[in-house]
Amino acid sequence: MIALLLDLANILGGFLLAVGLLARLPSVGDKLAGAARAIGPFGWVVGVVALACGGYFLIVHLTSGPRIFHFEIVGLITGVLLLWDRLNLPRRTGRDLPASGAAGAGLILAIFGIIAIIVGLQGLFTPN
């Protein structure tokens, strides 16, 4: 059950990180931006879940093996990025999306978000 929470947190967290880039897609960008506005206020919950589940699996795999997996590392980074955004940037209203996703650090966050989505989807189909 915790593995499913980690995978879902990676997918939703990756979506929230990559929304600046995904909103630029021609045919579905507006719908994705609307979905991001709907779940955006709960991004901190996704971040906490990603940190808790990723930390749990990191501790379990450090102490009892077999090895550290990329699922928990991506979950930890996703959680930190989502909570970092919440705590350190000025408050955003639900109407505006981040101006990121086009260049600079926003592009790096968006690319990591897409990686987190892929890792979350892979985790859904990988047995633990």
PENORJO-V961037 format. One record per residue. SS is DSSP state (H for helix, E for strand, L for the rest). Layout:
ss = {SS,SS}
This chain:
ss = {L,H,H,H,H,H,H,H,H,H,H,H,H,H,H,H,H,H,H,H,H,H,L,L,L,L,L,L,H,H,H,H,H,H,H,H,H,H,H,H,L,L,H,H,H,H,H,H,H,H,H,H,H,H,H,H,H,H,H,H,H,H,H,H,L,L,L,L,L,H,H,H,H,H,H,H,H,H,H,H,H,H,H,H,H,H,H,H,L,L,L,L,L,L,L,L,L,L,L,L,L,L,L,H,H,H,H,H,H,H,H,H,H,H,H,H,H,H,H,H,H,H,H,H,H,L,L,L}
